[in-house]
Amino acid sequence: MAITSANQLELLQTAEAVAREKMIEPELVIQAMEDSLARAAKSRYGADMDIRVKIDRKTGRATFARIRTVVEDDGVENHHAQLTVKQAKDHLKDPVVGDEIIDEVPPVDLGRIAAQSAKQVILQKVREAERDRQYEEFKDRKGTIINGQVKREEYGNIIVDIGRGEAILRRNEKIGRESYRPNDRIRCYIKDVRREARGPQVFLSRTDPQFMAELFKMEVPEIYDGIIEIKAVARDPGSRAKIAVISYDNSIDPVGACVGMRGSRVQAVVNELQGEKIDIIPWNADQATFLVNALQPAEVSKVVIDDDAGKIEVVVPDEQLSLAIGRRGQNVRLASQLTGLDIDIVTESDESARRQAEFAERTKLFMESLDIDEMMAQLLVSEGFANLEEVAYVEADELLSIDGFDEGTAGELQARARDYLEAVNTKAMDAARALGVEDSLVEFEGLTPQMLEALALDGIKTLEDFATCADWELAGGWTTENGQRKKDEGVLEKFDVSLEEAQTLVMTARVMLGWVDPTELAGATTEVDTQDEEAEA
């Protein structure tokens, strides 16, 4: 490739040919040629020289020029490419810093090695331009489906020809054990488009949940038009999937529209997904109703939601347990992904046994603490009384509404409950004092004697100790590690102290100690409210 020995117009013709082949601008190819010629000239005239080449876009003539830049008197670092203002006066009338002195130099005839080097520079520049073009073309197509043709397989990964470039379908993004041969047609989801120095820039997937959502959008016009919306998708690629849909037109059934006449629409998606079984579920804003739908085909007897823990307990008939869980836990796992909540499934018999155990435990508590017989204790539990505080401080009318309870009985029960609680509080306070709890914490409003004892057992004995606690250390909470939710036990969790209450207590203590401005107390409450609203949303 002896560029300077060729006809000058050949440069432009070569640039046009390469640009057409690589589908890039001819200007980029010419700039690459200029850079390669400049590099070759530097090897001849000296690496410290600032040699630039300009190719005329009409004639193809290459002009070689040496550039020297005017710098401050003490800023000269390269004498071959820089001049001081004083030195520049020999070349320019009134030089200033930043001016350039341009001297044309003779063209360079490229030898074999220089020509090879120039060729490599051009090819490298062309590749970079090609990659930039590909990135710009596909960056806005992320999240869409593309049709391509299989070119080859590399270590289990499929290289796909997507028209103006290549993309990669990694081994873990394929459905099951599906295999492809060169020239096979393939439909994929563009999962990511990244600017990479080398290798593929477009990353495809056939296992991503959104691949199925986009397939439904292609098959169901109502989804494309926005009449029906896909609210959630969960997949076990190649095996089973669940998709939740909602219709914004009361006259259109979202499930029926997705299934299609005689199942034609959903069958087209199933065929593309290698026979993946798809459950189409009506989405509902009510979590419990949505979960009942998500666990289909299993029947659900009852749903108990624990908002604080972010968990849901589902009670199913004994004979429905295996159906609700599914093969290898598949059904409940997909339902959990669809709702975004941890789901515990228990049978009716297990739930009944637990309720009976709770009933017996509360009955025993009332019998021992109030010194009453079993029948009266069971009456209290049946009416919904769960602890002694409720008995001691509830309105008397609520006790009188229980069959067989008169004013004397209700008054006696409340007196006994209060006496028992007072004795327990006195014992707890004595224990807390014995553990070294100081008056500053005892006099802090909002902490009961039992709470003080629990804090002391955890080493929190002063108001300063309490003020350094985090809200979750007091109220408990949940953290996620490696995709698994983990319970953090709180010091005051057994006293049903919420995160909001814990934060208010801690902030109040800090204000009392002068650690924070009182206005931050209101700000903390507002922040908790905002977090709760976001969690609900």
Secondary structure as UniProt FT lines:
FT   HELIX           3..5
FT   HELIX           8..22
FT   HELIX           26..45
FT   TURN            47..48
FT   STRAND          51..55
FT   TURN            57..59
FT   STRAND          62..71
FT   TURN            73..74
FT   TURN            79..81
FT   STRAND          82..84
FT   HELIX           85..88
FT   TURN            89..91
FT   TURN            97..98
FT   STRAND          100..105
FT   HELIX           112..138
FT   HELIX           139..141
FT   TURN            142..143
FT   STRAND          145..154
FT   TURN            155..156
FT   STRAND          157..161
FT   STRAND          166..169
FT   HELIX           171..173
FT   TURN            176..177
FT   TURN            182..183
FT   STRAND          185..193
FT   STRAND          202..205
FT   HELIX           209..219
FT   HELIX           221..224
FT   TURN            225..226
FT   STRAND          228..236
FT   TURN            237..239
FT   STRAND          240..247
FT   TURN            250..251
FT   HELIX           254..259
FT   HELIX           261..263
FT   HELIX           264..272
FT   TURN            273..275
FT   STRAND          277..282
FT   HELIX           287..294
FT   TURN            295..297
FT   STRAND          302..306
FT   TURN            307..310
FT   STRAND          311..316
FT   HELIX           318..320
FT   HELIX           321..325
FT   HELIX           327..329
FT   HELIX           330..339
FT   STRAND          342..347
FT   HELIX           348..370
FT   HELIX           374..382
FT   TURN            383..384
FT   HELIX           388..393
FT   HELIX           396..400
FT   TURN            403..404
FT   HELIX           407..434
FT   TURN            435..436
FT   HELIX           439..442
FT   TURN            445..446
FT   HELIX           449..457
FT   TURN            458..459
FT   HELIX           463..467
FT   HELIX           471..475
FT   STRAND          477..481
FT   TURN            482..483
FT   STRAND          484..488
FT   TURN            491..492
FT   HELIX           493..495
FT   HELIX           499..512
FT   TURN            513..514
FT   HELIX           519..536
//
